[in-house]
Structures are given as structure tokens and as C-alpha cells.
Amino acid sequence: MSLEGRRIGRYILEKQLDSGPVSAVYLARDDKGRHVALKLLHRHHNYDTQTVARFWRDAQAGIQLQHDHIIPVYDHGTADGYYYIATHYAEGGSLDRVIQQRGKLDLTTTTRIVHQIGAALDYAHNRNVIHRDLKPSNILLSADHKIAYLADFGIAQLTGQQTRTQRFGTVVGTPEFMSPEQIKGENLDRRSDIYSLGVTIYNMLTGKLPFVGEPVTVLFNQVSTVPTSLRKLDKSIPTKVERIVARTLAKNPAQRPATASDVATGLATAMEPQRRTMWVWLLILILASTLLGVAILNRDGIPGISGAESIIVTRLVTATPVATSTIATTRQPTSTVAASLRFTATTESATDTATRVATPTPTPNNTAGGGTVIVAPTTSEPTNVTVPPISLIYPLPGLRIGRTQAVQKFTWAWDGELADDQSFEVRFYNPSLSLDLQHQAPHGWGKETWREIDMNWLKGSGTFEWYVVLIRGTHGNVEEIMTESGHRTLSWEGAQQ
């Protein structure tokens, strides 16, 4: 029976959003006019102590786990004979509903959602909380579907606790998304949620589930059967994505990725070759046009240049996502009548274009902390040596970082080998700040292609661009910028005042 129009405590129920065997969810308005999603426990469960305990566990988890991608809990209690939980109202509804409407999701949308939910899972896992019921219906979306929230911690448990499956001889969870060890009643760790995340990705990319049917059949297959591969269902799914999902669905937890963020990073990396294809064809087109121009010049000569002198043209492709050129001309006496041209070799990648060029761009020094001291490179002479490009992996463009998730793991890829005097540096740029704060690199140099960065070290807030440079130098002195990645945007809420 719908309760639309009724008042429960200080909430007026406006519309039923969802209903299940345990609870119903309503769009409600409180006495101050704020809209919330109000979850009500069905009254016939009021004397079921286990069900009530799970209901309160969901509320407590939402209060204790403060993360940008975990649904916030505003209030919980009892009123008019109902147990209730008031949470943030996610206007976009559940991911499950979106999948049903669209049939399946594209890889870019899937990767974005997995990055956000993966960050939420890692946050919970680092606090020893295992969700145990991760599935699309427990992932809620903002109105524009750009922000995802993890919800419903009702059957969550602390790491190392014995599962209720083993205690009571019943399966607690959703069979289609449960890990083999959860079904067998074994002690769980974060890798159980990673298995469920793999099933969720499978569902997003194909619109199907690995196993369907009667619950007992599904449970048996989860433990003992390898699911149909993604590419058998959809040939457009990249092979690397298929491999990543297959790893998350490994029956043996030890064979799965270590963290949910590792799964998200793998998906982002698998997308890079698709982007590179476009740049490869663009580079071929530029090269073909250049060769055609050289052929025409060699055949007809250059108008306006006499036989007593030649022209040298140096073309430098700058390290930006779209290739641009700077042409410098010098006239030299020579006995050669034909004109000569010289070009520097460059390479391009998915997210950035890179040439080994010492740049006059101000370079932050290696001082940790403030990140506002700028040191200029000691040379500006171009070096005609090709350096592999740096490809940014995570965060993806547009990530919003709140104070509760200030520590982020920035990752990138580079196909070369570092010399002893070469290091990577992560930089941040915010044009809205004063000139001395626009370029910041407060985290020093390193050899790894990842850096765990506490955003609280950054000066200012708002929209930043982050990028990675390969530096040649020692003891904090920049001798040359070997290559620079493209730029990606992120939004940082700013340090606590």
C-alpha cells in the first residue's frame, strides 16, 4: 500500500520511488522544505530483530562513512510506527534503472562510474567495512548521471567477521552479484566486493548478467562456472577490458585486482589505444601533407628567395593535445640554389603530444610543502631527440575532489627507461590564482609512474589542470624538460579553513 501524501514524523511523503520486500523509498519533503529520499522499513518487519539491525546498520554506515561518492544520511529514527532513514535524494535514480532503459552503457560512462564507486569502495575498505551487496540497484546517480553514489550498507560487515551465511545457514545478499567466498560462508575481505564490482561492470557493458536462473543455480554457477566472455557478447569491447573483467571475476580471490581503484585504472588504461588511433591517423595526415609540400618546393623553388641564399625552417610540435607549430626562419649565404628544410621528429599519444624540447615555461622546484617557488630551466635549446610521450591515466577529466577524499593516487604511463638524472614531477595549474600560485608542484620528483598526493598541500581551490613532466636534473635543479603530458582538469574543494 502506497503512503503518498502521508506525514511520517517531520516528513511529508510526496511520491513512491521504489519498493522491495524489506523497505520502500519515497521522495519526501521535511518541515524546512528540503527534499530527501526517505526509506521506510515495512511495518511487518518491526519485530524482526535481525532485519531491524540491518536497517540501522545502513543508517550508521551512511553517517560514519563520509565520502563524496557514498550517499549521505541526514537523519534516522522512528515515527508513527515506522523505522525511517532520510538520505540525499539522487534525482537520476539507480544505475540498474538506467541500464534497463538503455540496454547497456558505453565504455566511457562505465569507466567514469567505476572510478567514482571504486574510490568509495576503497574508502570503506580502508576503514575495514565490506559492503557485501554491491550491485547496480545500490548505485545511485545525480540528475545528469555524472555523479555516482554507493548506497545501502544494510548488510555490510567489518573485515574478518564471520559471515551471516555461515552462522545461520542462509544466504544474505543478491545471488547474481555474490562472490564465491561469500556464498561458501568464508571470512570476507575487500576482494569480495571487487568480485561484485566485476559483475556490475559486466552488467553495464553488456546489459546482461554472468549467471541467471533459479537462486540455487546461480549460486552454484558463481562458485564453479566461468561466465561467457564479454567479447562473445559484444565484439566492440576491447580485449584488454575483457581481461580486466575476467580478473575481477576470478573464483580465487588472490587472482583478483588488489583494490577497486586498480580495476578503474585498468579500464582507463584499456581505453588509451582507442584514443591513440585517432592521433596516429592525424600524424600520418600531417606527415603526408609535409612531404607533399617538400616535393612541391623542391620542384618549383620558393618564391622570393634568390639563388644566393637558402632558408632553414625548424618546426616544433609543442606539448599540447592538439599539434601546433612555431616556424623560425634564418637566411644563410650558400652556393646552393635549391632551398633546404629541416624538421624535428615528434610522437603523439592519446592524451598528450610530446617532444624533447627545453621550454621556457616556469618550472616549480623540488621543495615539498608550499609549492610556489618557481625555477626557470637552464637551457632553451631544442634537442632533436624523440622521447616517448607521457599518457595520463587517473584521475579522469572532471573529477570532483572533496575534503574527505583529499588524498588521491595520480597515475600515468611512459614507455621509456629513466636515466639516473631523470625524474617525474606532477604539476598543478590554476589560472584563477595570483601569478606566483598558478603553477604548483609541491610533491617533489620521483621515479614511479604514480604519485599519492594530498591535495591539502595545494594553494587555492576550484578548477585545476594537472599534468606530468619528465625532468632532467639533479638536487632539485632543472636542467631540461624532456617531455610534458597533456593537461587534465579536476575540481578541488580546497583545504579546511
ABEGO torsion letter per residue (X at the ends): XBABGBBBEABBBABBABBBAABBBBBBBBAAGBBBBBBBBBAAAAABAAAAAAAAAAAAAAAABBBAABBBBABBEBBGGBBBBBBBBBAAEBAAAAAAAAGBBBAAAAAAAAAAAAAAAAAAAAAGBBAGABBAAABBBBAAGABBBBBGAAABBBBGBBBAAAAAGBBBEBAAABBAAAAAGBBBBAAAAAAAAAAAAAAAAAGBBABBEBAAAAAAAAAABBBBBAAAABAABBAAAAAAAAAAABABAAABBABAAAAAAAAAAAAAAAAAAAAAAAAAAAAAAAAAAAAAAAAAEBBGBBAABBBBBBBBBBBBABBBBBBBBBBBBBABABBBBBBBBBBBBAABBBBBBBBABBBBBABBGAGABBBBBABABBBBBBBBBBBBAOBBBGBBBBAAAABBBBBBBBABBBBAABBBBBBBBBAABBAAAABBBAAEBBABABBBBBAAABBEBEBBBBBBBBBBEBGGBBABBABBBBBBBBBBAEBBX
